[in-house]
Amino acid sequence: MSEPGPDGDNQEMARTHRPIPARVRILAAMLAVACVGLAVVGSITFLVQRDRVLDEVDARLIAQIDRLSSVAGVADPADDSAAETAGERIDVEDFADVDDYLHAVVSRLVPARNEASLAIIDGAARYRPATLSGFDVSRDDELIARAVAETEASGAAVLGTATTESGALRYIAIPVAMPGDPQSGVYLRAIDLEAELAPVTAAIITYGIAAGIVLLAVGVVGWGVTGRLLSPIRQLREAAEGITLADLSPRLPADGNDDISDLTRTVNSMLDRLEDSVDGQRRLLDDVRHELKTPITIVRGHLELMDPRDPHDVATTREIGIAELDRMTRLVEDIDLLATVESDSYTMMDVDIEALTARMGELVAVIPDHRWFVEPGAQGSLVGDPDRLLQAWLQLADNAAKYTPKGSPIEIGSGIDEAGASLWVRDHGPGIPDDSRERIFRRFDRASGRRSVGGSGLGLAIVEAIAKGHGGRCDVTETPGGGATFALRLPLAATVARTPVEPVVADREGTP
């Protein structure tokens, strides 16, 4: 057994590794945008609230300078530069020494919840509040050493943040000195940042939970909405998979006024045109098979019955074969012409109807066995391909010459009315029965079904195709007194002034 080659492996991988469905990609994009939006909004909200809390903490800590001044006996702290500026040392003259002053400060300035205060003298913790409203930092040697070092280095109050075993602390260290007292004191006030930010943290956690619920809801709703929106495309794919040359009838339901519905209607219209085209090709092939079978059968039959030793029989068979081959050649040429006019891109331009009628009169004058009368052409113009229009009009004239008695008159002319322009041929032959006036425009069809008249049976089909290519049609009516009138009905150019034209009947005894 042979193993599959590289091309077979690639095809197998293409079948097994399908791309991510559009529904999943759309939903992923929606969730990504929603997730980014919620994350940005949540982050901004958290940062704003956090900064607000930190500003409030700093304001509370800086306010401790004013409170120390009030304990020191300053009458108006607002007028005292030391009480206003965090960078000034607090001097206390109303107390015996620094120890008494810091004792009074710690006892009077009771810390609030999430706050701690401590009096430090000569680098060691001396006093702390006895209340249980705050927390204790008297055993945090690292924080104490840091506060003492910073105040000694700067000689002023220091605002900072420290991470300790108790958590993140925001603190202010205010140096305290008294003239004549060798002791150096520091008043330390700290606030637990984690406790202060707890409400903000709880809010952001709640926001995260709510955002997760919102994303879940967006995912569920988006999955349903995208499935509903993409269902016509899925139906389109299923319909396309079910369409074969044997069955082109499946169509999609087109409901609504959105873009998907418009796409559905466009696809249905495309399928209609495709079905018509395939049906036309199928009918053409059936007709060609039928038309070619007859001459082939005739030639084969004569060849089988021919006596090769009889010169007369050979010559007769040769003539029959050549005649049938000529008929097949004309058939192939007419089929090719019909395919050309059905798919041709016409060279459209403004065509003067009066000049076109005059040119038509010159061309039909050479068709023998009939008297041709050309009525004056209508004054106006239409949009079309003049060569194709003359081709269709001459085909109508040729049909009239074939199917009417020799010597009978045939008129051609043109006219303009509210419906548009008409290029007509009027004969006085046997006419067309009412029940055959639509059938004669089909391929290989004739009104009487007789084959005595030469031709492939495609002439009127070619005329109809040219008329449709110009946005018009070809119809047939009865000629007064007997006969048939074929007319090409075509739309006028936009600039035509549709003024009625009085027809002039030519003298039939005169020359064309």
VOGU-3710 file (C-alpha; in Angstrom, 3 decimals, decimal comma):
1> msepgpdgdn> 0,000/0,000/0,000  1,433/3,376/-0,983  1,774/6,106/1,601  0,274/9,584/1,049  2,671/12,205/-0,277  3,289/15,730/1,046  0,358/17,153/-0,909  -1,976/14,565/0,583  -0,723/15,396/4,070  -1,342/19,117/3,519
11> qemarthrpi> -4,874/18,477/2,286  -5,563/16,220/5,274  -4,273/18,914/7,660  -6,430/21,532/5,937  -9,467/19,343/6,539  -8,678/18,536/10,165  -7,337/21,913/11,359  -10,298/24,198/10,925  -9,936/27,910/11,718  -11,530/29,438/14,780
21> parvrilaam> -15,239/30,033/14,056  -16,319/33,614/13,431  -18,777/33,380/16,331  -15,957/32,608/18,774  -13,734/35,358/17,365  -16,484/37,981/17,572  -17,354/36,965/21,130  -13,664/36,977/22,123  -13,271/40,491/20,709  -16,370/41,683/22,600
31> lavacvglav> -15,133/40,195/25,872  -11,634/41,589/25,350  -12,979/45,119/24,793  -15,327/44,824/27,798  -12,540/43,422/29,969  -10,124/46,204/29,026  -12,805/48,837/29,587  -13,767/47,491/32,997  -10,102/47,143/34,005  -9,312/50,736/32,991
41> vgsitflvqr> -12,358/52,127/34,798  -11,628/50,059/37,912  -7,950/51,007/37,961  -8,663/54,716/37,607  -11,319/54,559/40,313  -8,998/52,671/42,688  -6,092/55,062/42,127  -8,273/58,142/42,645  -9,764/56,763/45,852  -6,348/55,610/47,094
51> drvldevdar> -4,779/59,020/46,471  -7,692/60,686/48,238  -7,209/58,470/51,311  -3,445/59,083/51,308  -3,973/62,837/51,097  -6,338/62,666/54,062  -3,763/60,610/56,022  -1,011/63,152/55,297  -3,286/66,004/56,334  -4,026/64,269/59,627
61> liaqidrlss> -0,342/63,683/60,299  0,723/67,263/59,469  -2,032/68,516/61,754  -0,114/66,989/64,643  2,314/69,933/64,526  -0,491/72,355/65,348  -1,680/70,121/68,143  1,809/69,933/69,634  1,971/73,732/69,583  -1,336/73,976/71,445
71> vagvadpadd> -0,011/71,637/74,110  3,091/73,831/74,359  0,863/76,843/75,161  1,045/78,786/71,865  -1,980/81,085/71,919  -2,501/81,303/68,146  -0,808/78,512/66,291  -1,748/80,084/62,989  0,508/83,072/63,805  3,427/80,935/64,830
81> saaetageri> 5,683/79,943/61,986  6,798/76,862/63,893  3,227/75,699/64,167  2,501/76,169/60,488  5,520/74,583/58,881  6,335/70,900/59,086  9,979/71,692/58,658  10,379/73,607/62,017  11,533/72,188/65,395  9,051/72,562/68,283
91> dvedfadvdd> 10,524/74,429/71,281  8,722/74,140/74,614  9,501/76,729/77,299  6,456/76,159/79,573  7,535/72,681/80,719  10,354/71,664/83,051  12,017/69,463/80,492  11,419/67,527/77,316  10,313/64,488/79,297  7,440/66,421/80,948
101> ylhavvsrlv> 6,371/67,930/77,664  6,245/64,619/75,757  4,441/63,021/78,690  1,763/65,722/78,467  1,576/65,376/74,680  1,090/61,595/74,739  -1,517/61,804/77,493  -3,533/64,582/75,864  -3,297/63,685/72,173  -5,133/60,385/72,180
111> parneaslai> -4,721/58,514/68,868  -7,770/57,548/66,878  -8,485/54,120/65,515  -5,795/52,883/63,116  -3,356/55,406/64,661  -0,401/55,074/67,022  1,657/57,646/68,929  4,919/57,356/70,794  7,268/59,642/72,698  10,934/58,915/72,057
121> idgaaryrpa> 13,661/60,374/74,300  17,315/59,925/73,489  16,529/57,244/70,897  14,419/55,054/73,183  10,665/54,669/73,503  9,514/56,438/76,679  5,722/57,023/76,646  2,829/55,483/74,763  -0,968/55,980/75,173  -2,614/53,687/77,674
131> tlsgfdvsrd> -5,925/53,688/75,735  -6,901/50,833/73,428  -8,173/53,049/70,602  -5,016/52,729/68,480  -2,197/50,244/68,023  1,245/49,981/69,659  4,559/50,776/67,919  6,702/51,032/71,056  8,327/47,669/70,334  9,087/48,434/66,694
141> deliaravae> 12,770/49,196/67,096  13,338/49,524/63,385  10,681/52,240/63,036  11,978/54,065/66,140  15,545/54,012/64,900  14,464/55,246/61,505  12,457/58,143/62,937  15,327/59,233/65,215  17,876/59,045/62,408  15,742/61,030/59,976
151> teasgaavlg> 14,956/63,796/62,435  18,607/64,089/63,529  19,699/64,272/59,890  17,179/66,907/58,860  16,655/68,752/62,149  12,971/69,101/61,225  9,754/67,106/61,108  9,847/64,179/58,701  6,882/62,641/56,846  7,470/59,132/55,515
161> tattesgalr> 6,231/55,604/54,871  7,621/52,440/56,386  6,873/48,748/55,977  6,992/46,966/59,286  5,797/43,758/60,831  2,531/45,528/61,587  2,094/46,404/57,928  2,547/49,570/55,864  2,646/52,679/58,072  2,504/56,347/57,178
171> yiaipvampg> 4,198/58,378/59,919  5,403/61,813/60,958  8,382/62,291/63,281  8,573/65,690/64,972  11,778/66,585/66,875  11,275/68,261/70,274  14,004/70,285/72,111  14,153/72,572/75,157  16,860/75,164/75,888  19,061/73,982/78,719
181> dpqsgvylra> 17,818/70,377/78,518  20,342/68,011/76,964  17,674/65,430/76,169  16,489/65,130/72,578  12,934/64,040/72,034  10,861/62,866/69,038  7,113/62,684/68,850  6,100/59,864/66,496  2,619/59,590/65,031  1,795/56,687/62,688
191> idleaelapv> -1,280/55,592/60,757  -1,932/52,036/59,497  -2,294/52,435/55,706  -3,720/48,963/55,154  -6,520/49,655/57,629  -7,208/53,089/56,108  -7,267/51,646/52,605  -9,401/48,669/53,639  -12,678/50,286/52,435  -11,070/51,109/49,082
201> taaiitygia> -9,720/47,564/48,800  -13,127/46,113/49,679  -14,737/48,360/47,076  -12,321/47,283/44,357  -12,855/43,606/45,247  -16,616/44,156/45,019  -16,077/45,935/41,708  -14,000/42,984/40,456  -16,755/40,524/41,383  -19,362/42,723/39,695
211> agivllavgv> -17,123/43,072/36,619  -16,785/39,296/36,452  -20,570/38,925/36,578  -20,917/41,571/33,856  -18,373/39,766/31,663  -20,231/36,512/32,177  -23,499/38,200/31,211  -21,834/39,777/28,160  -20,497/36,367/27,176  -23,894/34,658/27,494
221> vgwgvtgrll> -25,810/37,421/25,726  -23,076/37,876/23,111  -23,043/34,162/22,365  -26,764/34,203/21,726  -26,756/37,453/19,727  -23,825/36,437/17,529  -25,432/33,070/16,931  -28,645/34,773/15,845  -26,836/37,291/13,639  -24,635/34,647/12,034
231> spirqlreaa> -27,399/32,102/11,552  -28,213/33,403/8,020  -24,550/32,954/7,121  -24,656/29,427/8,516  -27,815/28,777/6,524  -26,088/30,257/3,487  -23,199/27,828/3,953  -25,566/24,903/4,388  -27,549/25,952/1,323  -24,342/26,330/-0,688
241> egitladlsp> -23,264/22,845/0,377  -26,637/21,466/-0,728  -26,608/23,125/-4,155  -25,664/20,855/-7,042  -26,129/21,009/-10,785  -29,007/18,582/-10,335  -30,794/20,796/-7,777  -30,376/24,576/-7,723  -33,671/25,243/-5,968  -32,610/25,789/-2,275
251> rlpadgnddi> -33,190/29,380/-1,107  -32,616/31,253/2,139  -35,362/32,877/4,217  -34,911/36,665/3,975  -36,639/38,383/6,902  -35,793/41,812/8,295  -34,140/44,960/7,028  -30,573/44,561/8,310  -27,374/43,964/6,354  -27,570/40,186/6,801
261> sdltrtvnsm> -31,076/40,166/5,313  -29,836/42,251/2,387  -27,012/39,759/1,893  -29,518/36,902/1,987  -31,699/38,544/-0,647  -28,645/39,218/-2,816  -27,561/35,578/-2,560  -31,082/34,407/-3,427  -31,055/36,681/-6,463  -27,671/35,284/-7,448
271> ldrledsvdg> -29,002/31,748/-7,090  -31,992/32,666/-9,274  -29,691/33,948/-11,994  -27,452/30,910/-11,632  -30,409/28,551/-11,877  -31,713/30,352/-14,963  -28,263/30,221/-16,533  -27,790/26,518/-15,799  -31,309/25,731/-17,008  -30,606/27,680/-20,176
281> qrrllddvrh> -27,342/25,837/-20,737  -29,057/22,522/-20,061  -31,836/23,327/-22,534  -29,251/24,453/-25,057  -27,327/21,197/-24,719  -30,527/19,178/-25,035  -31,542/21,139/-28,112  -28,093/20,868/-29,673  -28,048/17,113/-29,053  -31,449/16,836/-30,681
291> elktpitivr> -30,547/19,050/-33,631  -27,210/17,345/-34,301  -28,671/13,864/-34,039  -30,764/14,299/-37,180  -28,004/15,241/-39,678  -25,653/12,674/-38,169  -28,323/9,983/-38,557  -29,002/11,068/-42,127  -25,336/11,019/-43,132  -24,714/7,677/-41,394
301> ghlelmdprd> -27,764/6,096/-42,976  -26,794/7,179/-46,492  -23,206/6,025/-45,970  -24,406/2,609/-44,808  -26,746/2,224/-47,788  -24,349/3,685/-50,333  -23,042/1,345/-53,044  -19,365/2,258/-53,395  -19,303/0,695/-56,895  -22,097/2,946/-58,143
311> phdvattrei> -20,662/6,390/-59,043  -24,103/7,961/-59,104  -24,932/6,636/-55,630  -21,573/7,862/-54,327  -22,096/11,343/-55,795  -25,625/11,553/-54,380  -24,462/10,448/-50,936  -21,621/12,960/-51,096  -24,004/15,790/-51,886  -26,318/14,799/-49,034
321> giaeldrmtr> -23,398/14,558/-46,598  -21,999/17,941/-47,583  -25,457/19,528/-47,286  -25,959/18,074/-43,816  -22,462/19,117/-42,760  -23,174/22,639/-44,006  -26,358/22,646/-41,931  -24,405/21,513/-38,865  -21,824/24,233/-39,543  -24,553/26,884/-39,669
331> lvedidllat> -26,021/25,440/-36,473  -22,672/25,657/-34,665  -22,170/29,215/-35,939  -25,639/30,243/-34,736  -25,044/28,611/-31,340  -21,781/30,509/-31,035  -23,533/33,730/-32,059  -26,302/33,169/-29,501  -23,751/32,559/-26,739  -21,940/35,724/-27,803
341> vesdsytmmd> -24,974/38,013/-27,722  -26,092/36,566/-24,379  -22,733/37,249/-22,723  -21,464/40,144/-24,791  -20,695/43,500/-23,200  -22,424/45,841/-25,591  -20,833/49,095/-26,731  -23,624/51,421/-25,663  -23,990/54,874/-27,176  -26,673/57,301/-28,308
351> vdiealtarm> -28,121/55,917/-31,550  -30,032/58,162/-33,955  -33,185/56,200/-34,829  -33,768/57,955/-38,155  -30,212/57,231/-39,341  -30,459/53,629/-38,125  -33,686/53,179/-40,099  -32,094/54,584/-43,250  -29,142/52,202/-42,853  -31,538/49,296/-42,398
361> gelvavipdh> -33,267/50,245/-45,677  -29,952/50,064/-47,503  -29,204/46,596/-46,115  -32,575/44,928/-46,814  -32,625/46,206/-50,408  -30,347/43,332/-51,477  -32,573/40,559/-50,035  -34,208/39,009/-53,134  -37,709/37,797/-53,985  -39,574/40,551/-52,071
371> rwfvepgaqg> -40,578/44,170/-52,443  -39,162/46,184/-49,557  -40,721/49,427/-48,354  -38,944/51,602/-45,812  -41,068/54,121/-43,981  -39,441/57,352/-42,745  -37,585/56,810/-39,482  -38,678/58,317/-36,184  -36,837/61,401/-35,003  -35,157/60,692/-31,708
381> slvgdpdrll> -32,407/58,583/-30,151  -32,002/55,540/-27,962  -29,099/54,084/-25,993  -27,740/50,934/-27,584  -25,147/49,144/-29,691  -25,927/50,073/-33,315  -24,254/46,954/-34,765  -26,184/44,587/-32,517  -29,455/46,439/-33,178  -28,940/46,158/-36,948
391> qawlqladna> -28,096/42,473/-36,499  -31,385/41,805/-34,665  -33,427/43,949/-37,059  -31,908/42,185/-40,123  -32,712/38,814/-38,542  -36,370/39,854/-38,310  -36,290/40,954/-41,953  -34,633/37,677/-42,984  -37,287/35,667/-41,129  -40,029/37,646/-42,832
401> akytpkgspi> -38,450/36,945/-46,239  -38,198/33,195/-45,511  -41,718/32,639/-44,209  -43,755/34,817/-46,633  -44,603/34,107/-50,267  -42,180/35,342/-52,883  -43,052/38,723/-54,294  -45,108/39,768/-51,264  -44,397/43,231/-49,819  -42,509/43,679/-46,538
411> eigsgideag> -42,331/47,011/-44,703  -39,819/48,150/-42,149  -39,933/51,237/-39,981  -39,437/52,769/-36,581  -41,484/54,769/-34,111  -41,463/56,490/-30,739  -44,213/56,562/-28,149  -44,516/56,882/-24,380  -43,303/53,288/-23,906  -40,074/53,886/-25,855
421> aslwvrdhgp> -38,738/53,234/-29,332  -39,774/50,415/-31,668  -37,938/48,962/-34,676  -40,415/46,848/-36,625  -40,784/44,578/-39,639  -44,255/44,010/-41,120  -45,002/41,142/-43,516  -48,160/39,906/-45,250  -47,633/36,181/-45,017  -49,499/33,440/-43,149
431> gipddsreri> -48,978/35,126/-39,753  -48,214/33,592/-36,350  -50,942/31,771/-34,370  -51,648/33,256/-30,950  -50,577/30,096/-29,119  -47,175/30,128/-30,843  -46,164/33,752/-30,337  -44,162/33,013/-27,207  -42,843/29,632/-28,322  -41,170/30,946/-31,474
441> frrfdrasgr> -38,574/32,815/-29,401  -37,321/29,584/-27,868  -34,245/27,896/-29,233  -34,756/25,558/-32,225  -38,506/26,184/-32,231  -40,763/27,166/-35,108  -44,386/28,172/-35,179  -45,439/25,357/-37,502  -42,708/22,905/-36,609  -41,805/22,551/-40,316
451> rsvggsglgl> -38,199/22,064/-41,363  -38,739/22,990/-44,999  -37,357/26,475/-44,410  -33,602/26,638/-43,965  -32,100/27,806/-40,720  -31,126/26,535/-37,300  -34,168/27,739/-35,398  -32,033/30,148/-33,364  -32,744/33,371/-35,235  -35,534/34,702/-33,029
461> aiveaiakgh> -33,733/33,504/-29,894  -30,771/35,674/-30,952  -33,115/38,627/-31,550  -34,679/38,181/-28,104  -31,236/37,982/-26,470  -30,121/41,236/-28,132  -33,359/42,964/-27,108  -32,917/41,878/-23,476  -29,309/43,024/-23,589  -30,627/46,520/-24,344
471> ggrcdvtetp> -33,246/46,415/-21,575  -36,068/45,790/-24,038  -37,991/42,934/-25,616  -39,177/41,558/-28,929  -42,876/40,958/-29,516  -45,089/39,916/-32,407  -48,561/41,135/-33,361  -50,927/40,474/-36,237  -50,648/42,617/-39,358  -53,998/44,123/-40,435
481> gggatfalrl> -55,176/42,088/-43,435  -52,981/39,100/-42,566  -49,372/38,558/-41,674  -47,131/39,253/-38,685  -45,435/42,365/-37,336  -42,261/41,835/-35,307  -41,001/44,779/-33,216  -37,988/45,467/-31,065  -39,238/47,502/-28,084  -36,350/49,524/-26,626
491> plaatvartp> -36,034/52,280/-23,990  -35,232/55,788/-25,152  -32,193/57,830/-24,240  -32,688/60,098/-21,213  -32,308/63,226/-23,339  -34,926/62,315/-25,946  -37,834/64,749/-26,335  -40,728/62,356/-26,818  -42,670/64,312/-29,445  -45,173/62,299/-31,487
501> vepvvadreg> -44,219/61,628/-35,101  -46,802/61,370/-37,870  -46,097/58,213/-39,934  -45,793/58,567/-43,689  -46,936/55,614/-45,779  -44,680/54,988/-48,725  -45,967/54,340/-52,213  -45,784/50,600/-52,632  -45,486/50,964/-56,385  -42,340/53,015/-56,013
511> tp> -38,849/51,837/-55,499  -37,641/51,164/-51,922
//
